[in-house]
C-alpha cells in the first residue's frame, strides 16, 4: 500500500513530500518487545545507523549485515529470515542493492509485516540511471539524498508509532544539522584537490552519486553491482585512461576483494606508469568501532579524507 505523508522539517524550513512505500500495514502499532521498544531489522550498516539516529531510545535495531559485508552478494540464512519475521519492522534500501533478498521482502509484505523501502524516499529524477537501464542503488554517497532518507525514516516511524512522532522529528532535525556539517566537510576536503586531479577510480562503480554531488569524475572497474565481472578489455581501457591522465592513486574498497584493483595497478604499470593505492574506501558498508568509522557521518568523512589525502 502506498500513501502520501507530509513531514515538516523546521531546520530546513520546508516540507518534504514523502511517499510511503513498501509498508505491509496501515495500522499504527505500539512496540511489542519486552523492553518496550520497537524491534527493527535493517539490512545494511548504513541503514542500521540511520534508524538508530532517528529512532533513539524508542527503537531496538538489529543489523542484518556486519561491517565489511557486500550487500550485492548477501544471501540470507534461515536465522536471518527468522530475525526479520520476529521483528516489528524491517528496513531495506531497495533499488536492487540487496538483490538476493527480494523474494524475502515480498513474503514479509504478504504477511503484513511493516516493511520500509528507502527507495521510496526519492523521486526517480533524483536517481542515476546506468547505461544498463537500471538505477544506481548507492544513494548514501550524496549527503543531500541521505537527508531525504532520514526524513523518510522519521515519517515511517511516526506512522508506525504515532505517539513517538514529536520525538522522531526532534531527532531528525538534530541529525539533519549533523548531516549538513558532514556535507560542508566533504566539500572542503574535495576542494583541496586540483580540479584536473579529481578523478576517483575504484573496484566497482559505487561512487557515482558522490561524483555528481561533489564534482569528482568517477571510474569503476566493475559495474554498479559486484556481481558483474570486469573483462580484459575493461581492464585495459581503464589502465590506459589512468596512464594517460597520470592519476596519482586508485582505491580499494572495504567490502570488495583487493585483487581487482591490484590487477588494475599491474595493468597500469604495463602501460609504463606507476599508480599508487590511495587507501581503502568504505563503499557498500560502514566501518567499525576499531577504525572509528562505525557511523555514517564518520564513514563519509573518512572517505573524503582518504580521497583528498591521496589525490591532492
Secondary structure as GFF3:
##gff-version 3
##sequence-region A 1 312
A	DSSP	beta_strand	3	9	.	.	.	ID=ss1
A	DSSP	beta_strand	14	20	.	.	.	ID=ss2
A	DSSP	beta_strand	38	42	.	.	.	ID=ss3
A	DSSP	alpha_helix	45	55	.	.	.	ID=ss4
A	DSSP	three_ten_helix	56	58	.	.	.	ID=ss5
A	DSSP	beta_strand	59	63	.	.	.	ID=ss6
A	DSSP	alpha_helix	78	86	.	.	.	ID=ss7
A	DSSP	beta_strand	89	92	.	.	.	ID=ss8
A	DSSP	three_ten_helix	99	101	.	.	.	ID=ss9
A	DSSP	alpha_helix	102	110	.	.	.	ID=ss10
A	DSSP	beta_strand	114	117	.	.	.	ID=ss11
A	DSSP	three_ten_helix	118	121	.	.	.	ID=ss12
A	DSSP	three_ten_helix	124	126	.	.	.	ID=ss13
A	DSSP	three_ten_helix	139	141	.	.	.	ID=ss14
A	DSSP	alpha_helix	143	160	.	.	.	ID=ss15
A	DSSP	three_ten_helix	162	164	.	.	.	ID=ss16
A	DSSP	alpha_helix	165	190	.	.	.	ID=ss17
A	DSSP	three_ten_helix	195	197	.	.	.	ID=ss18
A	DSSP	beta_strand	199	204	.	.	.	ID=ss19
A	DSSP	alpha_helix	208	214	.	.	.	ID=ss20
A	DSSP	beta_strand	217	222	.	.	.	ID=ss21
A	DSSP	alpha_helix	232	245	.	.	.	ID=ss22
A	DSSP	beta_strand	249	253	.	.	.	ID=ss23
A	DSSP	alpha_helix	259	270	.	.	.	ID=ss24
A	DSSP	beta_strand	276	281	.	.	.	ID=ss25
A	DSSP	three_ten_helix	289	291	.	.	.	ID=ss26
A	DSSP	alpha_helix	296	311	.	.	.	ID=ss27
###
